[in-house]
């Protein structure tokens, strides 16, 4: 695949993923408040779950062309999940002296995202095992 179609495929997926992250964060803040970054946590967990499913569906089960793989795996799930926001929010908590909250934020994001990705893989393999 050449440069411009690659950029367009990733960019389309990234636009959708980033928009999903934004609105999910807005929903979580409206629901739970903004004392803890629930929006980032939910985006990372949901994005990791979706990535786990997509890895199985796209790489193991379906013969999608490279455009769709790039759009969904790199663009969509890459921009839905957010390590940079997790890092920034955690550093901000630490700078305010909220060490316990920062630790919980980091721990929950990493552990729950890994668990979600694993569950996505297991679920997709179970659902698509024929």
C-alpha positions in Angstrom: 0.0 0.0 0.0 1.4 3.4 -0.9 1.9 6.3 1.5 -1.3 8.4 0.9 -3.8 5.5 1.1 -2.1 4.4 4.3 -2.3 7.8 5.8 -5.9 8.2 4.8 -6.9 4.7 6.2 -5.2 5.4 9.5 -6.5 8.9 9.7 -10.1 7.9 9.1 -9.9 5.3 11.9 -8.0 7.7 14.2 -10.7 10.4 13.6 -13.4 7.9 14.7 -11.4 6.6 17.6 -10.5 10.0 19.0 -14.1 11.2 18.6 -15.3 8.2 20.5 -12.8 8.8 23.3 -13.8 12.5 23.6 -17.5 11.7 23.9 -16.9 8.7 26.2 -14.9 11.0 28.4 -17.7 13.6 28.4 -20.2 10.9 29.3 -18.1 9.5 32.1 -17.5 13.0 33.5 -21.2 13.8 33.4 -22.0 10.5 35.1 -19.2 10.1 37.7 -17.7 13.6 37.9 -14.1 14.5 37.3 -12.5 13.8 40.6 -10.9 10.7 39.0 -10.2 10.3 35.3 -12.9 7.7 34.6 -13.1 8.8 31.0 -9.5 7.8 30.3 -9.8 4.6 32.2 -13.0 3.6 30.3 -11.5 4.6 26.9 -8.4 2.5 27.6 -10.4 -0.5 28.9 -13.0 -0.4 26.1 -10.3 0.3 23.4 -8.2 -2.6 24.7 -11.2 -5.0 24.6 -12.1 -3.9 21.1 -8.4 -4.3 20.0 -8.4 -7.8 21.5 -11.5 -8.7 19.5 -10.2 -7.1 16.3 -6.8 -8.8 16.5 -8.6 -12.2 16.4 -11.2 -11.2 13.8 -8.9 -9.3 11.5 -5.6 -11.2 11.8 -6.8 -14.7 12.5 -10.3 -15.1 11.1 -11.0 -12.7 8.3 -9.0 -11.9 5.2 -9.5 -8.2 5.3 -7.2 -6.1 3.1 -4.5 -4.0 4.6 -6.5 -0.8 4.4 -9.1 -2.1 6.9 -6.5 -3.6 9.2 -4.7 -0.2 9.4 -7.9 1.7 9.8 -9.3 -0.5 12.6 -6.3 -1.7 14.5 -3.9 1.3 14.3 -6.3 4.2 13.6 -9.4 3.3 15.6 -8.1 1.5 18.6 -4.8 3.4 18.7 -6.6 6.7 19.1 -9.4 5.4 21.3 -6.9 4.2 23.8 -4.6 6.9 25.2 -1.3 6.3 27.0 -0.4 10.0 26.8 -3.5 11.2 28.6 -3.0 8.5 31.3 0.6 9.7 31.7 -0.4 13.4 31.8 -3.3 12.8 34.3 -1.0 10.7 36.5 1.8 13.2 36.5 -0.7 16.0 37.4 -2.0 13.9 40.3 1.6 13.3 41.6 2.4 17.0 41.2 -0.6 17.8 43.4 0.5 15.3 46.0 -2.2 12.7 45.2 0.2 9.8 45.2 -2.4 7.1 46.1 -4.8 8.3 43.5 -2.1 8.4 40.8 -1.0 4.9 41.8 -4.6 3.6 41.6 -5.0 5.4 38.2 -1.9 3.8 36.7 -2.6 0.3 38.2 -6.2 0.3 37.1 -5.5 1.5 33.6 -2.7 -1.1 33.0 -4.3 -4.1 34.7 -7.9 -3.5 33.5 -6.7 -2.8 29.9 -4.6 -6.0 29.8 -7.5 -7.9 31.2 -9.9 -6.4 28.7 -7.6 -7.2 25.8 -7.3 -10.8 27.0 -11.0 -11.1 27.4 -11.5 -9.7 23.9 -9.2 -12.3 22.4 -10.8 -15.1 24.3 -14.3 -14.0 23.5 -13.6 -13.5 19.8 -11.9 -16.9 19.6 -14.8 -18.5 21.3 -17.4 -16.8 19.1 -15.6 -17.4 15.9 -14.4 -21.0 16.5 -16.2 -23.0 13.8 
